[in-house]
Amino acid sequence: MADNWEKSTLKIVKGAGAGRQQVALKPGHSLLDWVKLKTTKGPSLAGQRRQDARPITQEELAEHKGPEGEIWTAVRGFVFNITPYMDFHPGGRAQLMKGAGRDATKLFDKFHPWINAAGMLDNCCVGRLAP
């Protein structure tokens, strides 16, 4: 049922994401809403691990690929808890899940080479990815 819903909400748009499928975002889940949420004082969007300075191993990253619990992804050497961002992504949850629990730098750059992931997800940063 969820697959049918997601497919039914996909549309082709013109602009920076021209030719890519995007989902209709829920009210209160625009880019501006995300910026407001991530800049509001409150609990860290990164979750509990943020206080730990140890680099995050590939194995630890792989443990956070959903569907239960936190969903982490790595981009350009940083690990982000993308769980709070899932409903704000214009491509939908399914697109973000392609990078869940792994280094998604190549995937991210394929679709978003102009976007600074660290700036977009700064409050979701869990830590550095171990080399």
C-alpha positions as CSV (number, residue, x, y, z in Angstrom):
1,M,0.0,0.0,0.0
2,A,2.8,2.4,0.9
3,D,4.5,1.7,-2.5
4,N,1.3,2.7,-4.3
5,W,1.0,5.9,-2.3
6,E,4.6,6.9,-3.0
7,K,4.3,6.1,-6.7
8,S,1.0,8.1,-7.0
9,T,2.6,11.2,-5.5
10,L,5.6,11.3,-7.8
11,K,5.7,14.1,-10.4
12,I,8.2,15.4,-12.9
13,V,9.3,19.0,-12.1
14,K,11.4,21.6,-14.0
15,G,14.3,23.5,-12.5
16,A,17.4,22.4,-10.6
17,G,16.0,18.9,-10.3
18,A,14.7,18.8,-13.9
19,G,13.8,15.3,-15.0
20,R,14.0,13.8,-11.6
21,Q,11.0,12.5,-9.7
22,Q,9.9,14.3,-6.6
23,V,7.3,13.6,-4.0
24,A,4.6,15.9,-2.7
25,L,5.9,16.9,0.7
26,K,3.6,17.0,3.7
27,P,2.6,20.5,4.9
28,G,5.3,21.9,7.2
29,H,8.1,19.9,5.4
30,S,9.5,22.4,2.9
31,L,13.2,23.4,2.7
32,L,12.4,26.5,4.8
33,D,10.7,24.3,7.4
34,W,13.8,22.1,7.5
35,V,16.1,25.2,8.0
36,K,13.9,26.4,10.8
37,L,13.9,23.0,12.5
38,K,17.7,22.5,12.3
39,T,18.4,26.0,13.6
40,T,16.0,25.9,16.5
41,K,17.6,25.3,19.9
42,G,16.6,22.0,21.3
43,P,17.7,18.4,21.3
44,S,20.4,17.5,18.8
45,L,19.1,16.0,15.6
46,A,22.2,13.8,15.5
47,G,20.9,11.5,18.3
48,Q,22.8,10.1,21.3
49,R,26.1,9.2,19.6
50,R,27.1,12.9,18.9
51,Q,29.0,13.3,22.2
52,D,31.4,10.4,21.3
53,A,34.5,11.7,19.5
54,R,35.5,8.2,18.2
55,P,35.4,7.9,14.4
56,I,32.5,5.8,13.2
57,T,33.5,2.5,11.5
58,Q,31.8,1.1,8.4
59,E,30.4,-1.7,10.6
60,E,28.8,0.8,13.0
61,L,27.4,2.8,10.1
62,A,25.9,-0.4,8.6
63,E,24.0,-1.0,11.8
64,H,21.9,2.1,11.2
65,K,20.1,1.4,7.9
66,G,16.5,1.1,9.2
67,P,13.7,0.5,9.0
68,E,13.7,0.5,12.8
69,G,15.9,2.9,14.8
70,E,18.1,5.7,13.5
71,I,19.1,5.9,9.8
72,W,22.6,7.0,9.2
73,T,24.5,7.8,6.0
74,A,28.0,9.1,5.2
75,V,28.8,11.8,2.8
76,R,32.4,13.1,2.2
77,G,33.8,11.6,5.4
78,F,31.0,12.7,7.8
79,V,28.2,10.5,9.1
80,F,24.7,12.0,9.4
81,N,21.6,10.7,11.2
82,I,19.2,11.4,8.4
83,T,16.1,10.1,10.3
84,P,14.8,13.6,11.1
85,Y,15.3,14.7,7.5
86,M,13.4,11.8,5.9
87,D,10.1,13.6,5.4
88,F,11.8,16.8,4.2
89,H,13.6,15.2,1.2
90,P,12.0,16.2,-2.1
91,G,12.9,12.9,-3.7
92,G,11.1,11.0,-0.9
93,R,12.2,8.5,1.8
94,A,12.9,5.7,-0.8
95,Q,15.7,7.8,-2.4
96,L,17.3,8.5,1.0
97,M,17.1,4.8,1.9
98,K,19.4,4.0,-1.0
99,G,22.2,5.5,1.0
100,A,21.2,4.2,4.4
101,G,23.9,2.5,6.4
102,R,26.7,3.2,3.9
103,D,28.9,5.8,2.4
104,A,26.6,7.5,-0.1
105,T,29.0,10.1,-1.4
106,K,28.9,8.9,-5.0
107,L,25.2,8.6,-4.9
108,F,24.8,12.1,-3.3
109,D,27.2,13.7,-5.9
110,K,25.3,12.0,-8.8
111,F,22.1,13.9,-7.9
112,H,23.3,16.9,-5.8
113,P,26.8,18.0,-6.8
114,W,26.0,21.6,-6.0
115,I,24.7,21.0,-2.5
116,N,26.8,21.2,0.6
117,A,25.7,18.2,2.7
118,A,27.5,19.3,5.8
119,G,25.6,22.7,5.7
120,M,22.3,21.0,5.0
121,L,22.6,18.4,7.7
122,D,25.0,20.0,10.1
123,N,22.9,19.4,13.2
124,C,22.4,15.8,12.1
125,C,26.2,15.1,12.1
126,V,27.0,12.1,14.2
127,G,30.7,12.2,13.6
128,R,33.6,11.4,11.2
129,L,33.7,8.2,9.2
130,A,36.8,6.1,10.1
131,P,39.2,5.8,7.2
